[in-house]
Amino acid sequence: MTKTDGGAMAARAMELKKELWRLVKEIVDEDDYMVETADQAITTLCSLKYLKQSNNTLSFKLDDHAFTVPQEFRCPISKELMKDPVVLATGQTYDRAFIQRWFNEGNRTCPQTQQVLSHLDLTPNQLVKEMISQWCKENGVELPKPVDNIDEAVTAAERVYLQPGYIHSLLDKLSQSLSDQKEAAKELRKLTKKMPSFRALFGTHPDAIPQLLNPLSSGSADTHPDLQEDLITTVLNLSIHDNNKRLVAEDPVAIPLLIESLKSGTIQTRSNAAAALFTLSALDPNKLIIGKSGALKPLIDLLDEGHPSAMKDAATAIFNICFAHENKGRAVNEGAVNVILKKIADHVLVDELLAILAMLSSHQNAVDEMGELGAVSCLLNVIRESTCEHNKENCVAILFTICMNDRTKWKEIRQEENANGTLSRLAQSGTLRAKRKASGILERLNKAAPLTHTA
C-alpha cells in the first residue's frame, strides 16, 4: 500500500472512530437514547471493521503464506492487481476500467504525471498482462477477470462507502441537526459525483429520495443556500444513472423542489436544477411529468435572465422537454418564442436556441407568434451572416413553415431575395435539407409573383 493510500485509509478510520465514540457516549450517558442512535453505532462499527479489512486487500493469503502484489502490477488509481492493463499516451500503465472512469469524470490528464494527454486512446499492455498472469500462476492466485461495467470499477478505499449501512447513516443525518444535515449533504454530493456505483444504491432503498429531500420539503428550500445547493446537485448526480430517472421523477416532491430551485438559491443551484430536469427528461414519461408540473416558465425565465453559466442548462432542458408535443404549447404560452428571438438577435446561444425554435415551429401558435415578433428578418440575418450550415438549415426550415402558413411574410422574404439573393445561394450550396427548403420557398414565391403586390 502506498503512503497516499494508507493516509486516506487512516484519515477515514479516524473519522469513523470519532463518530463511534460520540454515538457510544450518547448511548452510555442517556438512559432514553434513541434506537436510531444504536443503529448508527452498529453501522459505524461495521464500517470501521470493513476499513480495517480493506488494509489487507493488496495481499493474498493462501496456505498460511501471504503474497504481496508487486507494485508494478497494481493500478496507480485502484492500488489493486490490474485486470486489464492499458498504456496511456504518456506511457503510464493503468487498469482499463479505472482509467476509463477517470476519463468519464471529465479528466484529460494522466493521474500520475498530471500531463495533459494528446489523445485518450488506450493501448493494451500485453507484456504487463502476461507478467501478471505468470505471477498469479506461480503464487496460486486466480487471475482476476476484467471489469465489464465501468460503473463497477471501485477502489478498495471506496468499498466502505458501498456498505448498506453507510448510505443509511447519511440519510438518517438529513433528519437531524442542521450541522448534521449539511455534513451529510456535502458527503452525498461528493460520493454521487465520484462513484457511479454509489448512485446505483439509491435504487435499492425505496425511501432514499424522500429522505434526501426532507430538509428542503418544508417550503424553505433557500433558507440555507449551501444545503440547498448540495442536495439539488446530489439529485442531478443521481439522475445521471438511468435506473434513477424514473425513481426521482415519480417522487411527489422531487420535481416541485427542482422547479422551486430554478427560481431561488445560488446560481449554481439554479443551473444544476435545470441540468437535473434535462437529464430526467431523457425518459418520455418524465417529459410529460416535468411539463405538467410547470417547469417551463422558470426555465424560460432563467434563460431570459442571461446568466452565462445557467442559460445553456436552461436551454438544453427546454429543448429536451419540448420533444413532447403538448409541452411545445406550454413553452409558447410561457413566452419562449419572444425570449428566444431576443437572444438570437443578441447572438447568444444561437445554435441551441435555433434548434428549440425549429422544434417549436411544428406548433401553430409558435408559428403565428414568430410572424408577429419579426422572426423573418431575424432568421434571414442569421442565414446571411452565419458560417454554420446547421444553423442556416434550421433557419430556412422555420422560414419554410412560416411561408406555408402566412403569405403576408412573402413580401419581406422577396425583398431580401432581390437585395441579397440569400435563399438562392442557400438553394445552391446549403445542406441537402436546406437546399430543399430554400428551393421550396423560392418556388412558392415565383408562383405567387403576380399576386405579391396585394399581400
VEXKOL-301289 format. One record per residue (C-alpha): residue in three letters; x, y, z; chain. Coordinates in steps of 0.25 Angstrom, whole numbers. Example, Ala and Ser with C-alpha at 12.3 -4.5 7.8 and 13.67 -1.06 7.14 Angstrom:
<rs>
<res = ala&px = 49&py = -18&pz = 31&chain = A>
<res = ser&px = 55&py = -4&pz = 29&chain = A>
</rs>
This chain:
<rs>
<res = met&px = 0&py = 0&pz = 0&chain = A>
<res = thr&px = 5&py = 14&pz = -4&chain = A>
<res = lys&px = 7&py = 25&pz = 7&chain = A>
<res = thr&px = -4&py = 33&pz = 0&chain = A>
<res = asp&px = -14&py = 21&pz = 0&chain = A>
<res = gly&px = -10&py = 18&pz = 14&chain = A>
<res = gly&px = -12&py = 32&pz = 19&chain = A>
<res = ala&px = -26&py = 33&pz = 13&chain = A>
<res = met&px = -30&py = 20&pz = 20&chain = A>
<res = ala&px = -24&py = 25&pz = 33&chain = A>
<res = ala&px = -32&py = 38&pz = 32&chain = A>
<res = arg&px = -45&py = 31&pz = 29&chain = A>
<res = ala&px = -42&py = 22&pz = 41&chain = A>
<res = met&px = -40&py = 34&pz = 50&chain = A>
<res = glu&px = -53&py = 40&pz = 45&chain = A>
<res = leu&px = -61&py = 27&pz = 48&chain = A>
<res = lys&px = -54&py = 25&pz = 62&chain = A>
<res = lys&px = -59&py = 39&pz = 66&chain = A>
<res = glu&px = -73&py = 37&pz = 61&chain = A>
<res = leu&px = -73&py = 23&pz = 68&chain = A>
<res = trp&px = -68&py = 30&pz = 81&chain = A>
<res = arg&px = -79&py = 41&pz = 80&chain = A>
<res = leu&px = -90&py = 30&pz = 78&chain = A>
<res = val&px = -86&py = 21&pz = 89&chain = A>
<res = lys&px = -84&py = 32&pz = 99&chain = A>
<res = glu&px = -98&py = 37&pz = 95&chain = A>
<res = ile&px = -103&py = 23&pz = 98&chain = A>
<res = val&px = -96&py = 21&pz = 111&chain = A>
<res = asp&px = -99&py = 35&pz = 116&chain = A>
<res = glu&px = -114&py = 35&pz = 113&chain = A>
<res = asp&px = -124&py = 25&pz = 118&chain = A>
<res = asp&px = -134&py = 29&pz = 108&chain = A>
<res = tyr&px = -125&py = 28&pz = 96&chain = A>
<res = met&px = -132&py = 26&pz = 82&chain = A>
<res = val&px = -132&py = 13&pz = 75&chain = A>
<res = glu&px = -126&py = 20&pz = 63&chain = A>
<res = thr&px = -114&py = 24&pz = 70&chain = A>
<res = ala&px = -111&py = 9&pz = 73&chain = A>
<res = asp&px = -113&py = 6&pz = 59&chain = A>
<res = gln&px = -103&py = 17&pz = 55&chain = A>
<res = ala&px = -93&py = 12&pz = 65&chain = A>
<res = ile&px = -94&py = -2&pz = 59&chain = A>
<res = thr&px = -93&py = 3&pz = 45&chain = A>
<res = thr&px = -81&py = 12&pz = 48&chain = A>
<res = leu&px = -74&py = 0&pz = 55&chain = A>
<res = cys&px = -77&py = -9&pz = 43&chain = A>
<res = ser&px = -70&py = 2&pz = 34&chain = A>
<res = leu&px = -58&py = 2&pz = 43&chain = A>
<res = lys&px = -57&py = -13&pz = 43&chain = A>
<res = tyr&px = -58&py = -13&pz = 27&chain = A>
<res = leu&px = -48&py = -2&pz = 26&chain = A>
<res = lys&px = -38&py = -10&pz = 35&chain = A>
<res = gln&px = -40&py = -22&pz = 26&chain = A>
<res = ser&px = -38&py = -13&pz = 13&chain = A>
<res = asn&px = -24&py = -10&pz = 18&chain = A>
<res = asn&px = -21&py = -24&pz = 14&chain = A>
<res = thr&px = -27&py = -24&pz = 0&chain = A>
<res = leu&px = -13&py = -23&pz = -6&chain = A>
<res = ser&px = -9&py = -36&pz = -1&chain = A>
<res = phe&px = -14&py = -50&pz = -3&chain = A>
<res = lys&px = -13&py = -61&pz = 7&chain = A>
<res = leu&px = -12&py = -76&pz = 3&chain = A>
<res = asp&px = -8&py = -88&pz = 11&chain = A>
<res = asp&px = -3&py = -79&pz = 22&chain = A>
<res = his&px = 6&py = -71&pz = 12&chain = A>
<res = ala&px = 4&py = -56&pz = 9&chain = A>
<res = phe&px = 7&py = -51&pz = -5&chain = A>
<res = thr&px = 9&py = -37&pz = -6&chain = A>
<res = val&px = 5&py = -32&pz = -20&chain = A>
<res = pro&px = 17&py = -25&pz = -27&chain = A>
<res = gln&px = 16&py = -10&pz = -28&chain = A>
<res = glu&px = 17&py = -11&pz = -44&chain = A>
<res = phe&px = 5&py = -20&pz = -44&chain = A>
<res = arg&px = -4&py = -10&pz = -37&chain = A>
<res = cys&px = -13&py = 0&pz = -43&chain = A>
<res = pro&px = -8&py = 14&pz = -39&chain = A>
<res = ile&px = -23&py = 18&pz = -37&chain = A>
<res = ser&px = -29&py = 6&pz = -30&chain = A>
<res = lys&px = -16&py = 1&pz = -23&chain = A>
<res = glu&px = -20&py = -13&pz = -27&chain = A>
<res = leu&px = -16&py = -24&pz = -36&chain = A>
<res = met&px = -18&py = -20&pz = -50&chain = A>
<res = lys&px = -29&py = -28&pz = -58&chain = A>
<res = asp&px = -27&py = -21&pz = -72&chain = A>
<res = pro&px = -14&py = -13&pz = -72&chain = A>
<res = val&px = -14&py = -2&pz = -83&chain = A>
<res = val&px = -4&py = 9&pz = -86&chain = A>
<res = leu&px = -7&py = 24&pz = -88&chain = A>
<res = ala&px = -1&py = 34&pz = -97&chain = A>
<res = thr&px = 9&py = 37&pz = -86&chain = A>
<res = gly&px = 14&py = 23&pz = -85&chain = A>
<res = gln&px = 8&py = 20&pz = -71&chain = A>
<res = thr&px = 0&py = 7&pz = -69&chain = A>
<res = tyr&px = -14&py = 7&pz = -62&chain = A>
<res = asp&px = -25&py = -3&pz = -61&chain = A>
<res = arg&px = -34&py = 0&pz = -72&chain = A>
<res = ala&px = -47&py = 1&pz = -64&chain = A>
<res = phe&px = -41&py = 11&pz = -54&chain = A>
<res = ile&px = -34&py = 20&pz = -65&chain = A>
<res = gln&px = -47&py = 20&pz = -73&chain = A>
<res = arg&px = -55&py = 24&pz = -61&chain = A>
<res = trp&px = -45&py = 35&pz = -59&chain = A>
<res = phe&px = -47&py = 40&pz = -73&chain = A>
<res = asn&px = -62&py = 39&pz = -71&chain = A>
<res = glu&px = -62&py = 48&pz = -60&chain = A>
<res = gly&px = -56&py = 59&pz = -70&chain = A>
<res = asn&px = -41&py = 58&pz = -67&chain = A>
<res = arg&px = -32&py = 59&pz = -79&chain = A>
<res = thr&px = -19&py = 57&pz = -71&chain = A>
<res = cys&px = -10&py = 46&pz = -67&chain = A>
<res = pro&px = -13&py = 44&pz = -52&chain = A>
<res = gln&px = 1&py = 41&pz = -48&chain = A>
<res = thr&px = 9&py = 52&pz = -57&chain = A>
<res = gln&px = -3&py = 62&pz = -58&chain = A>
<res = gln&px = 1&py = 64&pz = -72&chain = A>
<res = val&px = -10&py = 67&pz = -82&chain = A>
<res = leu&px = -12&py = 56&pz = -91&chain = A>
<res = ser&px = -10&py = 57&pz = -106&chain = A>
<res = his&px = -21&py = 47&pz = -108&chain = A>
<res = leu&px = -29&py = 37&pz = -100&chain = A>
<res = asp&px = -26&py = 24&pz = -107&chain = A>
<res = leu&px = -23&py = 12&pz = -98&chain = A>
<res = thr&px = -13&py = 2&pz = -103&chain = A>
<res = pro&px = -13&py = -12&pz = -97&chain = A>
<res = asn&px = 0&py = -14&pz = -89&chain = A>
<res = gln&px = 1&py = -29&pz = -93&chain = A>
<res = leu&px = 15&py = -30&pz = -86&chain = A>
<res = val&px = 10&py = -26&pz = -72&chain = A>
<res = lys&px = -3&py = -35&pz = -74&chain = A>
<res = glu&px = 6&py = -47&pz = -77&chain = A>
<res = met&px = 15&py = -44&pz = -65&chain = A>
<res = ile&px = 3&py = -43&pz = -56&chain = A>
<res = ser&px = -3&py = -56&pz = -62&chain = A>
<res = gln&px = 11&py = -62&pz = -59&chain = A>
<res = trp&px = 11&py = -57&pz = -45&chain = A>
<res = cys&px = -3&py = -62&pz = -42&chain = A>
<res = lys&px = 1&py = -76&pz = -47&chain = A>
<res = glu&px = 14&py = -76&pz = -39&chain = A>
<res = asn&px = 7&py = -72&pz = -26&chain = A>
<res = gly&px = -6&py = -80&pz = -28&chain = A>
<res = val&px = -15&py = -67&pz = -29&chain = A>
<res = glu&px = -27&py = -67&pz = -38&chain = A>
<res = leu&px = -25&py = -58&pz = -50&chain = A>
<res = pro&px = -35&py = -46&pz = -48&chain = A>
<res = lys&px = -46&py = -44&pz = -58&chain = A>
<res = pro&px = -47&py = -31&pz = -65&chain = A>
<res = val&px = -58&py = -21&pz = -61&chain = A>
<res = asp&px = -68&py = -21&pz = -72&chain = A>
<res = asn&px = -76&py = -9&pz = -66&chain = A>
<res = ile&px = -69&py = 3&pz = -63&chain = A>
<res = asp&px = -79&py = 7&pz = -52&chain = A>
<res = glu&px = -74&py = -6&pz = -45&chain = A>
<res = ala&px = -59&py = 0&pz = -44&chain = A>
<res = val&px = -58&py = 2&pz = -29&chain = A>
<res = thr&px = -45&py = 4&pz = -21&chain = A>
<res = ala&px = -42&py = -2&pz = -8&chain = A>
<res = ala&px = -43&py = 11&pz = -1&chain = A>
<res = glu&px = -57&py = 13&pz = -7&chain = A>
<res = arg&px = -63&py = 0&pz = -4&chain = A>
<res = val&px = -66&py = 4&pz = 10&chain = A>
<res = tyr&px = -76&py = 15&pz = 5&chain = A>
<res = leu&px = -84&py = 4&pz = -2&chain = A>
<res = gln&px = -88&py = -4&pz = 10&chain = A>
<res = pro&px = -103&py = -3&pz = 12&chain = A>
<res = gly&px = -101&py = 3&pz = 26&chain = A>
<res = tyr&px = -93&py = 15&pz = 21&chain = A>
<res = ile&px = -104&py = 21&pz = 12&chain = A>
<res = his&px = -114&py = 19&pz = 23&chain = A>
<res = ser&px = -105&py = 27&pz = 33&chain = A>
<res = leu&px = -104&py = 38&pz = 23&chain = A>
<res = leu&px = -119&py = 39&pz = 20&chain = A>
<res = asp&px = -122&py = 38&pz = 35&chain = A>
<res = lys&px = -114&py = 50&pz = 37&chain = A>
<res = leu&px = -122&py = 58&pz = 28&chain = A>
<res = ser&px = -134&py = 58&pz = 38&chain = A>
<res = gln&px = -125&py = 62&pz = 50&chain = A>
<res = ser&px = -118&py = 75&pz = 54&chain = A>
<res = leu&px = -115&py = 86&pz = 43&chain = A>
<res = ser&px = -100&py = 83&pz = 44&chain = A>
<res = asp&px = -102&py = 68&pz = 42&chain = A>
<res = gln&px = -111&py = 71&pz = 30&chain = A>
<res = lys&px = -100&py = 80&pz = 24&chain = A>
<res = glu&px = -89&py = 70&pz = 27&chain = A>
<res = ala&px = -97&py = 58&pz = 21&chain = A>
<res = ala&px = -102&py = 66&pz = 9&chain = A>
<res = lys&px = -88&py = 70&pz = 5&chain = A>
<res = glu&px = -83&py = 56&pz = 6&chain = A>
<res = leu&px = -95&py = 51&pz = -2&chain = A>
<res = arg&px = -92&py = 61&pz = -13&chain = A>
<res = lys&px = -77&py = 57&pz = -13&chain = A>
<res = leu&px = -80&py = 42&pz = -14&chain = A>
<res = thr&px = -91&py = 43&pz = -24&chain = A>
<res = lys&px = -81&py = 51&pz = -33&chain = A>
<res = lys&px = -69&py = 42&pz = -32&chain = A>
<res = met&px = -76&py = 28&pz = -30&chain = A>
<res = pro&px = -86&py = 23&pz = -41&chain = A>
<res = ser&px = -87&py = 10&pz = -32&chain = A>
<res = phe&px = -92&py = 19&pz = -20&chain = A>
<res = arg&px = -102&py = 26&pz = -29&chain = A>
<res = ala&px = -108&py = 12&pz = -32&chain = A>
<res = leu&px = -110&py = 9&pz = -17&chain = A>
<res = phe&px = -122&py = 19&pz = -17&chain = A>
<res = gly&px = -130&py = 10&pz = -26&chain = A>
<res = thr&px = -129&py = -1&pz = -15&chain = A>
<res = his&px = -134&py = 8&pz = -4&chain = A>
<res = pro&px = -149&py = 12&pz = -7&chain = A>
<res = asp&px = -149&py = 23&pz = 3&chain = A>
<res = ala&px = -136&py = 29&pz = -1&chain = A>
<res = ile&px = -141&py = 40&pz = -10&chain = A>
<res = pro&px = -151&py = 45&pz = 1&chain = A>
<res = gln&px = -141&py = 45&pz = 12&chain = A>
<res = leu&px = -131&py = 52&pz = 3&chain = A>
<res = leu&px = -140&py = 64&pz = 0&chain = A>
<res = asn&px = -146&py = 64&pz = 14&chain = A>
<res = pro&px = -138&py = 77&pz = 18&chain = A>
<res = leu&px = -144&py = 84&pz = 6&chain = A>
<res = ser&px = -158&py = 79&pz = 7&chain = A>
<res = ser&px = -163&py = 89&pz = 18&chain = A>
<res = gly&px = -165&py = 101&pz = 8&chain = A>
<res = ser&px = -152&py = 108&pz = 12&chain = A>
<res = ala&px = -143&py = 102&pz = 1&chain = A>
<res = asp&px = -134&py = 114&pz = 0&chain = A>
<res = thr&px = -133&py = 117&pz = 15&chain = A>
<res = his&px = -119&py = 110&pz = 15&chain = A>
<res = pro&px = -113&py = 112&pz = 1&chain = A>
<res = asp&px = -101&py = 103&pz = 3&chain = A>
<res = leu&px = -110&py = 92&pz = 8&chain = A>
<res = gln&px = -120&py = 94&pz = -4&chain = A>
<res = glu&px = -108&py = 94&pz = -14&chain = A>
<res = asp&px = -102&py = 81&pz = -9&chain = A>
<res = leu&px = -116&py = 74&pz = -9&chain = A>
<res = ile&px = -120&py = 79&pz = -22&chain = A>
<res = thr&px = -106&py = 75&pz = -28&chain = A>
<res = thr&px = -108&py = 61&pz = -22&chain = A>
<res = val&px = -121&py = 60&pz = -29&chain = A>
<res = leu&px = -114&py = 64&pz = -42&chain = A>
<res = asn&px = -103&py = 54&pz = -40&chain = A>
<res = leu&px = -113&py = 43&pz = -37&chain = A>
<res = ser&px = -121&py = 46&pz = -49&chain = A>
<res = ile&px = -109&py = 42&pz = -58&chain = A>
<res = his&px = -112&py = 28&pz = -54&chain = A>
<res = asp&px = -122&py = 22&pz = -63&chain = A>
<res = asn&px = -129&py = 14&pz = -53&chain = A>
<res = asn&px = -131&py = 26&pz = -44&chain = A>
<res = lys&px = -138&py = 35&pz = -55&chain = A>
<res = arg&px = -152&py = 29&pz = -52&chain = A>
<res = leu&px = -149&py = 28&pz = -37&chain = A>
<res = val&px = -146&py = 43&pz = -36&chain = A>
<res = ala&px = -157&py = 48&pz = -46&chain = A>
<res = glu&px = -168&py = 39&pz = -39&chain = A>
<res = asp&px = -165&py = 44&pz = -25&chain = A>
<res = pro&px = -176&py = 54&pz = -22&chain = A>
<res = val&px = -167&py = 65&pz = -16&chain = A>
<res = ala&px = -155&py = 64&pz = -25&chain = A>
<res = ile&px = -159&py = 71&pz = -38&chain = A>
<res = pro&px = -166&py = 82&pz = -30&chain = A>
<res = leu&px = -154&py = 84&pz = -22&chain = A>
<res = leu&px = -145&py = 85&pz = -35&chain = A>
<res = ile&px = -155&py = 95&pz = -40&chain = A>
<res = glu&px = -154&py = 103&pz = -27&chain = A>
<res = ser&px = -139&py = 103&pz = -28&chain = A>
<res = leu&px = -140&py = 109&pz = -42&chain = A>
<res = lys&px = -145&py = 121&pz = -36&chain = A>
<res = ser&px = -137&py = 123&pz = -24&chain = A>
<res = gly&px = -123&py = 119&pz = -18&chain = A>
<res = thr&px = -109&py = 121&pz = -23&chain = A>
<res = ile&px = -107&py = 122&pz = -38&chain = A>
<res = gln&px = -100&py = 108&pz = -37&chain = A>
<res = thr&px = -113&py = 102&pz = -30&chain = A>
<res = arg&px = -122&py = 108&pz = -41&chain = A>
<res = ser&px = -113&py = 103&pz = -52&chain = A>
<res = asn&px = -112&py = 89&pz = -46&chain = A>
<res = ala&px = -127&py = 89&pz = -44&chain = A>
<res = ala&px = -128&py = 92&pz = -59&chain = A>
<res = ala&px = -118&py = 81&pz = -63&chain = A>
<res = ala&px = -125&py = 71&pz = -54&chain = A>
<res = leu&px = -138&py = 74&pz = -61&chain = A>
<res = phe&px = -131&py = 72&pz = -75&chain = A>
<res = thr&px = -125&py = 59&pz = -70&chain = A>
<res = leu&px = -138&py = 54&pz = -65&chain = A>
<res = ser&px = -145&py = 57&pz = -77&chain = A>
<res = ala&px = -138&py = 47&pz = -85&chain = A>
<res = leu&px = -149&py = 38&pz = -82&chain = A>
<res = asp&px = -162&py = 41&pz = -90&chain = A>
<res = pro&px = -172&py = 39&pz = -78&chain = A>
<res = asn&px = -163&py = 49&pz = -70&chain = A>
<res = lys&px = -164&py = 59&pz = -81&chain = A>
<res = leu&px = -179&py = 60&pz = -78&chain = A>
<res = ile&px = -178&py = 60&pz = -63&chain = A>
<res = ile&px = -168&py = 71&pz = -64&chain = A>
<res = gly&px = -176&py = 79&pz = -73&chain = A>
<res = lys&px = -189&py = 77&pz = -66&chain = A>
<res = ser&px = -182&py = 81&pz = -53&chain = A>
<res = gly&px = -180&py = 95&pz = -58&chain = A>
<res = ala&px = -165&py = 95&pz = -61&chain = A>
<res = leu&px = -164&py = 102&pz = -74&chain = A>
<res = lys&px = -168&py = 116&pz = -68&chain = A>
<res = pro&px = -156&py = 117&pz = -58&chain = A>
<res = leu&px = -147&py = 110&pz = -69&chain = A>
<res = ile&px = -150&py = 121&pz = -79&chain = A>
<res = asp&px = -149&py = 132&pz = -68&chain = A>
<res = leu&px = -135&py = 126&pz = -65&chain = A>
<res = leu&px = -131&py = 127&pz = -80&chain = A>
<res = asp&px = -136&py = 141&pz = -81&chain = A>
<res = glu&px = -128&py = 146&pz = -69&chain = A>
<res = gly&px = -116&py = 143&pz = -77&chain = A>
<res = his&px = -106&py = 137&pz = -66&chain = A>
<res = pro&px = -95&py = 130&pz = -75&chain = A>
<res = ser&px = -94&py = 118&pz = -66&chain = A>
<res = ala&px = -109&py = 116&pz = -65&chain = A>
<res = met&px = -114&py = 119&pz = -79&chain = A>
<res = lys&px = -109&py = 107&pz = -86&chain = A>
<res = asp&px = -114&py = 97&pz = -76&chain = A>
<res = ala&px = -128&py = 104&pz = -77&chain = A>
<res = ala&px = -127&py = 104&pz = -92&chain = A>
<res = thr&px = -124&py = 89&pz = -93&chain = A>
<res = ala&px = -135&py = 86&pz = -83&chain = A>
<res = ile&px = -145&py = 93&pz = -91&chain = A>
<res = phe&px = -141&py = 86&pz = -103&chain = A>
<res = asn&px = -142&py = 72&pz = -97&chain = A>
<res = ile&px = -155&py = 75&pz = -90&chain = A>
<res = cys&px = -161&py = 80&pz = -103&chain = A>
<res = phe&px = -160&py = 67&pz = -110&chain = A>
<res = ala&px = -173&py = 64&pz = -104&chain = A>
<res = his&px = -183&py = 72&pz = -114&chain = A>
<res = glu&px = -192&py = 77&pz = -102&chain = A>
<res = asn&px = -180&py = 83&pz = -96&chain = A>
<res = lys&px = -178&py = 92&pz = -108&chain = A>
<res = gly&px = -191&py = 99&pz = -106&chain = A>
<res = arg&px = -187&py = 101&pz = -91&chain = A>
<res = ala&px = -174&py = 107&pz = -95&chain = A>
<res = val&px = -181&py = 116&pz = -105&chain = A>
<res = asn&px = -191&py = 121&pz = -95&chain = A>
<res = glu&px = -180&py = 124&pz = -85&chain = A>
<res = gly&px = -173&py = 133&pz = -95&chain = A>
<res = ala&px = -162&py = 124&pz = -100&chain = A>
<res = val&px = -162&py = 130&pz = -115&chain = A>
<res = asn&px = -160&py = 144&pz = -110&chain = A>
<res = val&px = -149&py = 141&pz = -101&chain = A>
<res = ile&px = -142&py = 132&pz = -111&chain = A>
<res = leu&px = -143&py = 142&pz = -123&chain = A>
<res = lys&px = -137&py = 153&pz = -114&chain = A>
<res = lys&px = -125&py = 144&pz = -110&chain = A>
<res = ile&px = -123&py = 140&pz = -124&chain = A>
<res = ala&px = -123&py = 155&pz = -129&chain = A>
<res = asp&px = -113&py = 157&pz = -118&chain = A>
<res = his&px = -104&py = 146&pz = -123&chain = A>
<res = val&px = -106&py = 138&pz = -110&chain = A>
<res = leu&px = -106&py = 122&pz = -111&chain = A>
<res = val&px = -111&py = 123&pz = -125&chain = A>
<res = asp&px = -108&py = 108&pz = -128&chain = A>
<res = glu&px = -116&py = 103&pz = -117&chain = A>
<res = leu&px = -128&py = 113&pz = -118&chain = A>
<res = leu&px = -130&py = 112&pz = -133&chain = A>
<res = ala&px = -131&py = 97&pz = -130&chain = A>
<res = ile&px = -142&py = 100&pz = -120&chain = A>
<res = leu&px = -149&py = 110&pz = -129&chain = A>
<res = ala&px = -149&py = 99&pz = -141&chain = A>
<res = met&px = -155&py = 89&pz = -132&chain = A>
<res = leu&px = -166&py = 99&pz = -127&chain = A>
<res = ser&px = -169&py = 103&pz = -142&chain = A>
<res = ser&px = -177&py = 90&pz = -142&chain = A>
<res = his&px = -187&py = 97&pz = -133&chain = A>
<res = gln&px = -197&py = 106&pz = -140&chain = A>
<res = asn&px = -197&py = 116&pz = -128&chain = A>
<res = ala&px = -182&py = 117&pz = -129&chain = A>
<res = val&px = -182&py = 120&pz = -144&chain = A>
<res = asp&px = -193&py = 131&pz = -142&chain = A>
<res = glu&px = -185&py = 137&pz = -131&chain = A>
<res = met&px = -172&py = 137&pz = -139&chain = A>
<res = gly&px = -179&py = 145&pz = -150&chain = A>
<res = glu&px = -184&py = 155&pz = -140&chain = A>
<res = leu&px = -170&py = 157&pz = -134&chain = A>
<res = gly&px = -162&py = 159&pz = -146&chain = A>
<res = ala&px = -155&py = 145&pz = -147&chain = A>
<res = val&px = -154&py = 146&pz = -162&chain = A>
<res = ser&px = -144&py = 157&pz = -162&chain = A>
<res = cys&px = -136&py = 151&pz = -150&chain = A>
<res = leu&px = -135&py = 138&pz = -158&chain = A>
<res = leu&px = -131&py = 144&pz = -171&chain = A>
<res = asn&px = -120&py = 151&pz = -164&chain = A>
<res = val&px = -115&py = 138&pz = -158&chain = A>
<res = ile&px = -115&py = 131&pz = -171&chain = A>
<res = arg&px = -108&py = 143&pz = -178&chain = A>
<res = glu&px = -97&py = 145&pz = -167&chain = A>
<res = ser&px = -95&py = 131&pz = -161&chain = A>
<res = thr&px = -84&py = 121&pz = -165&chain = A>
<res = cys&px = -91&py = 110&pz = -158&chain = A>
<res = glu&px = -98&py = 101&pz = -168&chain = A>
<res = his&px = -107&py = 94&pz = -158&chain = A>
<res = asn&px = -112&py = 108&pz = -153&chain = A>
<res = lys&px = -115&py = 112&pz = -167&chain = A>
<res = glu&px = -123&py = 99&pz = -169&chain = A>
<res = asn&px = -131&py = 102&pz = -156&chain = A>
<res = cys&px = -134&py = 116&pz = -160&chain = A>
<res = val&px = -139&py = 113&pz = -174&chain = A>
<res = ala&px = -147&py = 101&pz = -169&chain = A>
<res = ile&px = -154&py = 111&pz = -159&chain = A>
<res = leu&px = -156&py = 121&pz = -171&chain = A>
<res = phe&px = -162&py = 110&pz = -180&chain = A>
<res = thr&px = -172&py = 107&pz = -169&chain = A>
<res = ile&px = -175&py = 122&pz = -167&chain = A>
<res = cys&px = -177&py = 123&pz = -182&chain = A>
<res = met&px = -186&py = 112&pz = -183&chain = A>
<res = asn&px = -195&py = 118&pz = -172&chain = A>
<res = asp&px = -194&py = 133&pz = -174&chain = A>
<res = arg&px = -194&py = 139&pz = -188&chain = A>
<res = thr&px = -193&py = 153&pz = -182&chain = A>
<res = lys&px = -178&py = 150&pz = -180&chain = A>
<res = trp&px = -175&py = 147&pz = -194&chain = A>
<res = lys&px = -172&py = 161&pz = -198&chain = A>
<res = glu&px = -161&py = 163&pz = -187&chain = A>
<res = ile&px = -155&py = 150&pz = -192&chain = A>
<res = arg&px = -155&py = 154&pz = -207&chain = A>
<res = gln&px = -149&py = 168&pz = -203&chain = A>
<res = glu&px = -138&py = 161&pz = -196&chain = A>
<res = glu&px = -136&py = 151&pz = -208&chain = A>
<res = asn&px = -136&py = 163&pz = -218&chain = A>
<res = ala&px = -126&py = 170&pz = -210&chain = A>
<res = asn&px = -116&py = 159&pz = -206&chain = A>
<res = gly&px = -120&py = 146&pz = -212&chain = A>
<res = thr&px = -119&py = 140&pz = -199&chain = A>
<res = leu&px = -129&py = 128&pz = -202&chain = A>
<res = ser&px = -123&py = 126&pz = -216&chain = A>
<res = arg&px = -109&py = 124&pz = -210&chain = A>
<res = leu&px = -114&py = 114&pz = -200&chain = A>
<res = ala&px = -122&py = 106&pz = -210&chain = A>
<res = gln&px = -109&py = 104&pz = -217&chain = A>
<res = ser&px = -99&py = 102&pz = -206&chain = A>
<res = gly&px = -106&py = 98&pz = -193&chain = A>
<res = thr&px = -108&py = 85&pz = -187&chain = A>
<res = leu&px = -118&py = 75&pz = -194&chain = A>
<res = arg&px = -129&py = 79&pz = -185&chain = A>
<res = ala&px = -126&py = 94&pz = -186&chain = A>
<res = lys&px = -126&py = 93&pz = -201&chain = A>
<res = arg&px = -139&py = 86&pz = -201&chain = A>
<res = lys&px = -146&py = 97&pz = -192&chain = A>
<res = ala&px = -140&py = 109&pz = -199&chain = A>
<res = ser&px = -144&py = 103&pz = -213&chain = A>
<res = gly&px = -158&py = 101&pz = -207&chain = A>
<res = ile&px = -159&py = 116&pz = -203&chain = A>
<res = leu&px = -154&py = 121&pz = -216&chain = A>
<res = glu&px = -163&py = 112&pz = -224&chain = A>
<res = arg&px = -175&py = 118&pz = -215&chain = A>
<res = leu&px = -170&py = 132&pz = -217&chain = A>
<res = asn&px = -169&py = 130&pz = -232&chain = A>
<res = lys&px = -182&py = 124&pz = -234&chain = A>
<res = ala&px = -189&py = 135&pz = -226&chain = A>
<res = ala&px = -181&py = 147&pz = -232&chain = A>
<res = pro&px = -193&py = 153&pz = -239&chain = A>
<res = leu&px = -200&py = 153&pz = -226&chain = A>
<res = thr&px = -190&py = 159&pz = -217&chain = A>
<res = his&px = -194&py = 173&pz = -219&chain = A>
<res = thr&px = -207&py = 170&pz = -212&chain = A>
<res = ala&px = -200&py = 163&pz = -200&chain = A>
</rs>
